[in-house]
């Protein structure tokens, strides 16, 4: 209860406050939704960029060290590499890059063709858009594409084998 001389809000004050809030709130809500959508897109862009860069890094690293590179058909995968460990050919490792759905895997085999390691290199890889081709004498061109939700990133890499690595 109000005592005499005290003032409170009138009904007109309350109606005006609600009307102003009704004008301001949709703008705040739209801005918040926009920020959240952009945050999701930026996160997806970062993820697919990392996947493409991992693909380029690992394949480039292994091709540069390989003595022998065999490309599959039609997009070049699976890629099979013979990587020397030391001067003894019997110690060489076989490295194979294969797709498992949208995942690119790296498998390492010992000299007796026993699988000794398998690792996930990248995911969200678009198999139909990811290719590796021979560019001439001991040179290759890798095009890797990854996509997630509405974001896609594609990068091309030129790779040359090192001559006489060991």
N, C-alpha and C positions, 0 to 999 in steps of 0.2 A: 504494500500500500504506500502510496505517495503521501507525504505530508504537505501541508500547504507551503508553497514557495519552492518546492522541488519540481524539477522539470524532467520529463522522460521523452521517449520517442512517440511521435504521433503516428497514426495510421498512414498518413500521407508520407512521412519519412520512411516507414518500412516499405511501402509500395514502391517508392522511388529507388531505394537500395536494391530491391529485388529486380526491378527493371534494368538498372545499370549492370547488375551481375548477369542478367540474362543476355545482355549485349556483349559483355566481356568474355564470358565462359566459353562460348563456341570457338572464339579465336584462340584461347589458351589450349583448348582440347585439340584443335587442328594442328597447332604448333607442336604439341607434345607427340601426337601421332606421327607427324613428319620427321621429328627428331629420331623417334624409335625406328622408323622405316629406314632412314639414312644410316643409322647405326648398324642395322642388320646387313644392308648392302655393303657397307665398308668392311664389316667382318667377313662376309663372303668373298669380297675381292681380295682381302689379305690371305684368306685360306687358299684360294685357287692359285694365287701368285706363288705362295710357298710350295704348293704341290708341283707346279711347273718348274720352279727353280730346283727342287730336289731331283726331279727327273733329269734335267739338264746336267746337274752336278755329277750325279752318280754314273750316268751313261758316259759322259765326257771323261771322267776319271778312269773308268775301266777301259774304254777304247784307247785312250792315250797309252795305257800300260800294256795293251794286248799285242800279241804276236800275230794272231789270226782272228778275223771278224767274219762271221757268217750271218747274213740277214735272211729272215724268213720272207714269206710272200703273203699277201700283196703289199702290206704296209711296212714290211721290214721286220716285224715281230713274229716269232720270238727272235731276239738277238742273242747269238751264241759267241762267246769270246774265249780264247785261250790266253790266259794271263800267266807269264812265267813268274815263278817264285824265286828261283836261283838259276844257276847255269845248267842244272840237270833237267832235261825235258821231262823226265819221269815224275818230277815234282810239280809240274804245271797245274794250275787250277782252271777249271771250266766255270765260267760265269754265264748265266742265262737270265735274260730279262723276258718275263712273260706277263700277260694280262690275266687277271682273275676278275671278270666283270669290269668294273671301273677302277680296279686297283692294279698298280704296276708292282710286280714283285721281282726281287733279285735273288737268284738261287746260286749258291757256290758249291761246286762238286770237287772232290779230290781226284788224284790221278787214277783211282780205280772206279771213278764215276759214282761215288757214294756222296749223297747230299750231306754236306757238313754245316750249311747255314742257309737260312731263308729269311729275308727281311722285306717288310713293306716299304717301298720307296715313296709311293704317292698314291693318293686316291682321288676320286672325282675326275679321273683322266678319261677323256673322250677318245675311245679306241679308234673310231672311224676318222678322226682328225689328227691323230698322233702317228707320225711316220718317221722312218729313218731310211735314207737312201745313200747309195754310194755316189760320191762326187768325184771319182777318179782314183788315182793312185793313193791309197791309204788315207783318203779323206771322206768324210761323211757329213750329211746334213740331217739334223734332227729337228723336227717340228713337233712341239708338245702343246697340247691344248687341254685345259681343265675347266670344268664348269660346275657351278653349284647354285641352285635356285636360278636367279636371273643373271648371275654374274659369270663371265667367261674370260679366261686369259689365255693367250697363245704366244709362244716364244719360239724362235728358231735359233739353232746353235750350229756352228760350223766346227767340226772336230777333225783333227789330224792325229794320226797315230805317230807316236815318237819312233823314230828310226833307231834301231839298235839300243833299246831301253836297258838291256842288261849287258 
